[in-house]
Amino acid sequence: MPRSPTSTLVQGLAALGESAGATEFAFDTADFDKVRLLLKQHTGIALSEAKRSMVYSRLARRLRATGASTFRAYLDALRSGSPEWEQFVNALTTNLTYFYRESHHFQMLADHFKQRARPGHTQQIWCAAASTGEEVWTIALTAAESFGTLTPPIQIIATDLDTHVLDQARKGVYREDQIAKVPEAQVRRYFVQGPPGTYTVRPELRALVTFRQLNLLDPVWSVRGPFDAIFCRNVLIYFDRATQLKVVSRMAPLMPPDALLFVGHSENFSHGQQAFVLQGKTVYARARQPGAAT
């Protein structure tokens, strides 16, 4: 999704940038409400009133690009499945992410990999808000470190709502400042230095990952499981409570008992669902018995 769907919402441009174009197009409450409705219906993302300036700044670019003279004309012309619909969704989602974000998750994941290792078993991981790839590749690095090989018995499915960031994630190319949180020894082992100041994830690790576009609100998901772990971090926070619980309940059948669900630091499912038991800070295990969650 998540755009964290990481997939997460855009935090907005600088106030100066927002105000500079504020009079270029009329943007009234009806326009904003229609944007919110369209996004909620098709992605589950619930925009707050505080996002009005962000919406204007982002969509004004699309009006310029399409030649639309008003927000109303632009929104009335939107059609689900059209190229502009994809641009509309991409414009309103963003991907705040970095390598080893919430590092305690990856310490738990490393232990989880080792606990579930057995001959002939390839562990399946779903990264449900892949964003620009930092989370995906951190999972791959953790697997390589855990098993001591560039070809660990791991397969990763990486999905996101935003097609632009998926393309970036698939390439696995990052600037030096973007990999600053990766230990130097891991940079040497798992990245290949490219043009000045850029690093590319090694092809052996890229072979572990399959990228797909996926909307968590789609009636049918293009992932099947069973998954030994699912990362769905910092995207559910933008859904209302009912949608959050619906998504989590759909993930549960894709996971065997004791599989782990990793969520964001502000996402809590201790109440309102029966499928998962809290294991640690923002980490849940698939319950062994129905109704075991508390």
C-alpha positions in Angstrom: 0.0 0.0 0.0 1.8 2.0 2.2 1.9 4.2 0.9 3.5 3.2 4.8 -0.4 1.4 1.2 4.7 2.4 4.2 2.4 3.1 2.4 2.1 6.6 4.8 0.4 9.8 3.7 2.5 12.8 2.5 3.3 15.1 5.4 3.0 18.1 3.1 5.3 20.6 1.5 6.9 23.6 3.2 4.4 26.3 4.1 6.0 28.6 1.6 5.6 26.2 -1.2 1.9 25.7 -0.3 1.1 29.3 -0.1 2.9 30.2 -3.3 0.3 28.3 -5.4 -2.7 28.8 -3.2 -4.5 31.1 -5.5 -3.8 29.3 -8.8 -6.9 27.1 -8.7 -10.1 27.5 -6.7 -10.3 24.7 -4.1 -13.4 24.7 -1.9 -14.7 22.3 0.7 -16.8 20.4 -1.8 -13.6 19.7 -3.8 -11.7 18.6 -0.7 -14.6 16.4 0.4 -14.7 14.7 -3.0 -11.0 14.0 -2.9 -11.4 12.5 0.6 -14.3 10.3 -0.5 -12.5 9.0 -3.6 -9.4 8.2 -1.7 -11.3 6.5 1.2 -13.5 4.4 -1.1 -10.6 3.1 -3.2 -7.7 2.9 -0.8 -9.1 3.0 2.7 -7.0 6.0 3.5 -8.9 8.5 5.7 -7.6 12.1 5.1 -8.1 14.5 8.0 -9.0 18.1 7.7 -5.4 19.0 8.4 -4.4 17.5 5.1 -6.2 20.1 3.0 -3.1 22.1 2.1 -1.2 19.0 1.3 -4.0 17.8 -1.0 -4.1 21.2 -2.8 -0.3 21.2 -3.3 -0.1 17.7 -4.6 -3.1 17.7 -6.9 -2.5 21.2 -8.3 0.5 19.5 -10.1 -1.9 17.0 -11.7 -4.2 19.8 -12.8 -1.3 21.5 -14.5 -0.1 18.2 -16.1 -3.5 17.3 -17.4 -4.5 20.8 -18.4 -7.6 20.8 -16.2 -8.8 24.3 -15.4 -10.5 23.5 -12.1 -10.5 20.8 -9.4 -14.1 20.0 -10.1 -13.3 19.3 -13.8 -10.2 17.2 -12.8 -12.1 15.1 -10.3 -15.2 14.6 -12.5 -12.9 13.2 -15.2 -11.2 10.7 -13.0 -12.0 7.1 -13.8 -10.8 4.1 -11.8 -8.3 2.1 -13.8 -7.2 5.0 -16.0 -3.6 6.2 -16.1 -4.6 9.4 -14.4 -6.3 7.5 -11.6 -3.0 5.9 -10.8 -1.3 9.4 -10.8 -4.1 10.7 -8.5 -3.4 7.9 -5.9 0.3 8.2 -6.2 0.2 11.9 -5.6 -1.7 11.5 -2.3 0.5 8.8 -0.8 4.1 9.0 0.3 6.7 6.7 1.7 8.6 7.7 4.8 11.0 4.9 5.4 14.6 4.0 6.0 16.9 1.1 6.5 16.5 -0.6 9.9 13.6 1.5 10.9 12.4 0.3 14.3 15.5 -1.9 14.6 14.0 -4.1 17.4 11.7 -5.6 14.7 14.7 -7.0 12.8 16.3 -8.4 15.9 13.0 -10.3 16.5 12.9 -11.3 12.9 16.4 -12.7 13.0 15.4 -14.9 15.9 12.2 -15.9 14.2 14.1 -17.0 11.1 16.4 -19.2 13.1 13.5 -20.7 15.2 11.5 -21.7 12.0 14.5 -22.9 10.0 14.3 -26.6 9.0 15.7 -28.6 6.1 13.8 -28.0 2.9 11.7 -25.2 4.2 11.7 -21.8 2.4 10.3 -19.1 4.7 7.8 -16.8 3.1 7.7 -13.1 4.1 5.2 -10.5 2.9 6.1 -6.8 3.1 2.7 -5.2 2.6 3.8 -1.6 2.4 7.1 -1.8 0.5 7.5 1.9 -0.2 10.8 2.7 -1.8 12.3 -0.6 -0.7 14.3 0.2 2.4 12.2 -2.1 4.6 12.2 -4.9 2.0 16.0 -4.9 1.7 16.4 -4.7 5.4 14.4 -7.9 5.6 16.7 -9.5 3.0 19.8 -8.3 4.8 18.5 -9.7 8.1 17.9 -13.1 6.4 21.4 -13.1 4.9 22.9 -12.3 8.2 20.8 -14.9 10.0 21.7 -17.7 7.7 25.3 -16.5 6.9 24.7 -16.6 3.1 23.7 -14.4 0.2 21.1 -17.1 -0.7 19.1 -17.8 2.4 16.0 -20.0 2.3 13.7 -17.0 2.2 11.3 -15.6 -0.3 9.9 -12.1 0.0 6.7 -10.7 -1.6 6.8 -6.9 -1.6 3.7 -5.0 -2.4 2.5 -1.4 -2.4 -0.3 0.7 -3.7 2.1 3.2 -5.3 3.5 2.0 -8.6 6.2 4.7 -8.7 7.8 3.7 -5.5 7.7 0.0 -6.4 9.7 0.8 -9.5 12.3 2.5 -7.3 12.3 -0.3 -4.8 12.8 -2.9 -7.5 16.0 -1.2 -8.7 17.5 -1.3 -5.2 19.7 1.7 -5.8 20.3 4.2 -3.0 22.4 7.2 -2.2 25.1 7.1 0.4 23.0 9.1 2.9 20.0 6.7 2.5 22.1 3.7 3.6 23.7 5.6 6.5 21.9 3.3 9.1 23.3 0.2 7.5 26.4 -1.1 9.3 29.5 -0.5 7.2 30.3 -4.3 7.1 26.9 -5.0 5.7 27.3 -2.3 3.1 30.5 -4.0 1.9 28.8 -7.5 1.9 25.4 -6.7 0.4 25.8 -3.6 -1.8 27.7 -2.9 -5.0 29.1 0.6 -5.4 27.8 2.3 -8.5 28.2 5.8 -9.9 29.7 8.2 -7.3 27.6 8.2 -4.1 25.3 5.4 -5.1 25.0 1.8 -3.9 22.9 -1.1 -5.4 21.7 -4.1 -3.5 23.5 -7.2 -4.7 21.8 -9.3 -7.3 21.7 -12.4 -5.1 19.5 -10.5 -2.6 17.4 -8.9 -5.3 16.6 -12.4 -6.5 14.9 -13.1 -3.2 12.2 -10.5 -3.8 9.1 -10.4 -6.0 7.4 -7.0 -6.4 3.7 -6.5 -7.0 1.2 -3.7 -7.0 -1.5 -4.4 -4.4 -4.3 -2.4 -2.7 -5.1 -3.7 0.7 -8.7 -2.8 0.0 -8.9 -5.0 -3.1 -11.5 -7.7 -2.7 -9.0 -10.3 -3.9 -5.3 -10.2 -2.9 -2.6 -11.4 -5.3 -0.7 -13.0 -2.4 -1.5 -16.5 -1.0 0.8 -17.5 1.8 1.4 -19.2 4.0 3.6 -16.5 5.4 6.1 -17.0 8.3 6.0 -13.2 8.8 4.1 -10.2 7.5 5.3 -6.6 7.7 2.5 -4.1 7.6 4.0 -1.1 9.2 2.8 2.5 9.3 0.0 2.2 6.8 -2.9 0.9 8.8 -2.8 4.0 11.0 -4.3 5.9 8.0 -7.4 3.6 8.0 -10.3 3.9 10.3 -10.6 1.3 13.0 -13.1 -0.9 11.2 -10.9 -1.0 8.1 -7.8 -1.8 10.2 -9.5 -4.8 11.8 -10.8 -6.0 8.4 -7.3 -5.9 6.9 -5.8 -7.7 9.9 -8.5 -10.3 9.9 -7.8 -11.0 6.2 -4.1 -11.5 6.9 -4.7 -14.0 9.7 -5.7 -17.0 7.4 -2.5 -16.5 5.4 -0.4 -17.2 8.5 0.3 -20.4 10.4 0.3 -20.5 14.2 3.2 -18.4 15.7 3.9 -16.5 12.5 4.7 -12.9 13.2 2.8 -9.7 12.2 4.9 -6.5 12.5 3.1 -3.2 12.6 4.0 0.4 13.1 4.7 2.1 16.4 1.3 3.8 16.6 -0.7 0.7 15.5 -2.3 -1.4 18.2 -4.6 -4.5 17.8 -4.7 -5.8 21.3 -8.4 -5.3 21.3 -11.1 -6.0 18.7 -9.6 -9.1 17.1 -9.1 -12.7 18.1 -6.4 -13.9 15.7 -3.2 -12.4 17.2 -1.4 -12.3 20.5 0.9 -9.4 21.4 4.5 -10.7 21.5 6.5 -7.5 22.0 6.6 -3.9 21.1 4.3 -3.7 18.0 4.8 -7.4 17.1 2.0 -9.9 17.2 2.0 -13.7 16.8 -0.7 -15.7 15.1 -2.7 -17.3 17.8 -2.7 -21.1 18.1 -6.3 -21.3 19.3 -9.3 -19.2 18.1 -10.1 -16.6 20.7 -6.6 -16.8 22.3 -5.9 -13.1 21.8 -6.4 -10.8 24.8 
